[in-house]
Amino acid sequence: MSDGAWYPKRETFFAALSDDRPIFQGDIFRGVPTVFVAHPAAREAAFAEASPPSPREAERPLTAEDVREGIAVRGPRAMIMPHPCDFSEEEKGASHSVRLVARVLRVSDTPFAPKQVARGQVHHVMWVPDPEHNEAGPHDWAVDLRTATPVDRAFLNVDRRIAALSGPAWMALMRRLVYFYTRMSIPLQQLALQEAHQHPDYEHLADEFYAGEQASG
């Protein structure tokens, strides 16, 4: 992946899956929910085909039942996001149950063109190729970074893992998240020098991670 591009090529996007591969950031699972809580006033406005209310217009005392009625559970796929404490299965993950996930949906289910998503032109979306297709298109996936949802680690059954990101694709995820939260783009080589050792395939991919830095030096 060149520094001017967001994503590696389709054929290098995923790592090999096995039961003994650790669950890691960027892994995609089926059957893991993401959640959105709609405000009652916003639901009422949508039902009446009216403009969404401002936060002040929506202000009202809410009961627990009001909140429960607004919960929308979405699926069917989700990607594990990096957690501020960087939980992993054998370290803090052994004692902490919280994991952060984001919704994965088809590009065709978004309002964006496939090329927009694949080129990194949608600020809050990460492109992920469908591993079952060899050509780009609406069947590819889009990770909506706005849908970060905490879930219990018990949801992450390795038997339901669909895909794991390769080292370069994980770097693309990290860069995308930095850009999403800060609007700043970190050079790939700089990020790799600081973070690549965390990836499960680091020993095999170290030369690839460092190639650009060594060439420039």
C-alpha atoms as one frame of an Amber mdcrd trajectory, in Angstrom:
protein
   0.000   0.000   0.000   1.522   3.300  -1.026   1.375   6.230   1.346  -1.106
   7.971  -0.924  -3.579   5.059  -0.844  -5.736   3.829   2.005  -5.942   0.103
   1.380  -3.756  -2.821   0.277  -4.722  -4.920  -2.714  -7.634  -7.304  -2.435
  -5.405 -10.393  -2.651  -3.323  -9.272   0.343  -6.139  -7.950   2.511  -6.799
 -11.015   4.693  -4.705 -13.292   6.876  -5.123 -17.058   7.011  -7.673 -18.247
   9.554  -7.165 -21.078  12.032  -8.675 -22.013  15.378  -5.443 -21.204  17.200
  -5.106 -17.729  15.695  -5.696 -15.182  18.482  -8.749 -12.967  18.265  -7.411
  -9.572  17.275  -8.411  -6.065  16.232  -9.929  -6.002  12.764 -11.324  -9.548
  12.969 -14.813  -9.796  11.458 -17.514 -11.964  13.016 -21.017 -12.916  12.037
 -23.773 -12.769  14.639 -22.168 -10.004  16.733 -24.593  -7.085  17.267 -24.129
  -3.358  17.108 -26.671  -1.106  18.801 -28.218   2.303  18.193 -30.528   4.069
  20.682 -33.034   6.361  18.996 -34.595   9.207  20.972 -38.427   9.059  21.260
 -38.782  12.591  19.863 -36.675  11.680  16.841 -38.762   8.548  16.239 -41.957
  10.576  16.465 -40.624  13.122  13.975 -39.575  10.407  11.553 -43.001   8.751
  11.798 -44.672  12.107  11.075 -42.205  12.767   8.213 -41.110  15.934  10.025
 -37.636  17.402  10.425 -35.503  15.848  13.176 -35.791  17.770  16.456 -32.862
  19.665  17.922 -31.509  18.355  21.249 -33.344  21.154  23.072 -36.596  20.399
  21.258 -36.217  16.724  22.107 -35.534  17.316  25.802 -37.994  15.452  28.073
 -37.877  13.112  31.067 -37.233   9.585  29.826 -38.132   6.332  31.532 -36.181
   3.126  31.167 -39.008   1.847  28.979 -38.680   4.877  26.668 -35.019   4.065
  26.184 -35.589   0.346  25.657 -38.165   1.033  22.940 -35.604   3.057  21.015
 -32.914   0.373  20.943 -32.203  -0.953  17.465 -29.995  -4.048  17.261 -28.157
  -4.317  13.963 -26.221  -7.047  12.216 -25.297  -9.454  10.834 -21.548  -8.745
  10.902 -19.211  -6.694  13.087 -15.497  -5.883  13.220 -13.470  -5.673  16.445
 -12.158  -2.149  16.962  -8.973  -1.201  18.811  -9.841  -0.502  22.447  -8.255
   2.383  24.412  -6.771  -0.210  26.769  -5.763  -2.430  23.830  -7.421  -5.545
  25.236  -6.111  -8.837  23.877  -7.127 -12.376  24.700  -4.051 -13.309  26.729
  -3.433 -10.007  28.540  -6.103  -7.610  29.821  -8.628  -9.485  27.733  -8.375
 -12.408  30.131  -9.958 -10.352  32.907 -11.971  -7.671  31.067 -15.190  -8.595
  29.297 -15.626  -5.407  27.234 -14.874  -5.435  23.514 -15.584  -2.648  21.040
 -17.099  -3.538  17.658 -18.369  -1.643  14.614 -21.048  -2.609  12.140 -20.055
  -4.280   8.864 -22.564  -3.987   6.020 -22.639  -4.352   2.272 -21.539  -1.325
   0.289 -24.830  -1.720  -1.568 -26.633  -1.034   1.724 -24.933   2.366   2.088
 -25.758   5.558   0.160 -22.231   5.621  -1.279 -20.821   4.426  -4.573 -18.467
   1.414  -4.376 -15.573   3.440  -5.827 -16.051   6.146  -3.185 -15.727   3.600
  -0.402 -12.858   1.662  -2.006 -10.863   4.864  -2.543 -11.250   5.982   1.067
 -13.381   8.988   0.127 -16.040   8.393   2.799 -14.681   9.760   6.052 -16.469
   7.437   8.498 -16.203   4.204   6.489 -13.481   1.596   6.008 -13.604  -0.511
   2.867 -13.235  -4.288   3.213 -13.343  -6.566   0.152 -15.731  -9.480   0.198
 -13.415 -12.508   0.454 -15.742 -14.491  -1.808 -15.495 -12.078  -4.768 -12.461
 -11.193  -6.853 -13.774  -7.934  -8.269 -14.787  -4.691  -6.555 -18.450  -3.801
  -6.444 -21.544  -3.376  -4.276 -21.045  -6.824  -2.699 -17.919  -5.536  -0.890
 -18.213  -4.520   2.740 -18.151  -1.183   4.516 -17.267  -0.807   8.203 -19.235
   2.103   9.681 -16.895   3.609  12.283 -19.746   5.685  13.746 -21.419   2.541
  15.099 -18.847   1.582  17.754 -20.654  -0.563  20.315 -19.326  -2.223  23.483
 -20.176  -5.933  23.661 -19.263  -8.784  25.966 -16.290 -10.843  24.782 -18.520
 -13.943  24.978 -20.001 -12.880  21.628 -16.649 -13.440  19.921 -16.799 -17.162
  19.250 -13.849 -18.069  17.042 -16.144 -20.452  15.125 -18.072 -17.406  13.889
 -15.035 -15.455  12.748 -15.358 -14.695   9.032 -12.072 -12.943   8.357  -8.898
 -11.552   9.916  -7.002  -8.584   8.528  -3.495  -9.017   7.215  -0.794  -6.790
   8.650  -1.093  -4.192   5.863  -4.900  -4.160   6.114  -4.703  -3.731   9.892
  -2.399  -0.762   9.316  -5.046   0.648   6.982  -7.616   0.259   9.771  -5.361
   2.079  12.221  -4.752   4.906   9.761  -8.466   5.119   8.992  -9.347   5.406
  12.680  -6.763   8.124  13.269  -8.157  10.044  10.310 -11.741   9.475  11.443
 -11.116  10.825  14.942  -8.567  13.544  14.185  -8.739  14.348  10.439  -4.983
  13.742  10.381  -3.336  11.198   8.077  -0.325   9.381   9.543   2.293   8.100
   7.068   2.165   4.327   6.818   5.857   3.803   7.563   5.665   5.917  10.714
   2.678   3.976  11.988   4.274   0.626  11.162   7.445   1.472  13.072   5.407
   2.167  16.201   2.621  -0.409  16.047   3.422  -3.327  13.708   4.782  -5.529
  16.508   1.251  -5.921  17.894  -0.055  -7.817  14.872  -0.247 -11.643  15.178
   1.707 -12.034  11.919   4.396  -9.528  12.791   7.313 -11.964  12.640   6.343
 -12.990   9.117   5.506  -9.489   7.917   8.257  -7.437   9.518  10.159  -7.101
   6.243   7.027  -5.852   4.500   6.226  -3.380   7.279   9.726  -1.940   7.248
  10.458  -2.089   3.527   9.320   1.475   2.848  11.266   2.898   5.790  14.479
   1.072   4.847  14.151   2.129   1.223  13.705   5.776   2.200  16.670   5.613
   4.607
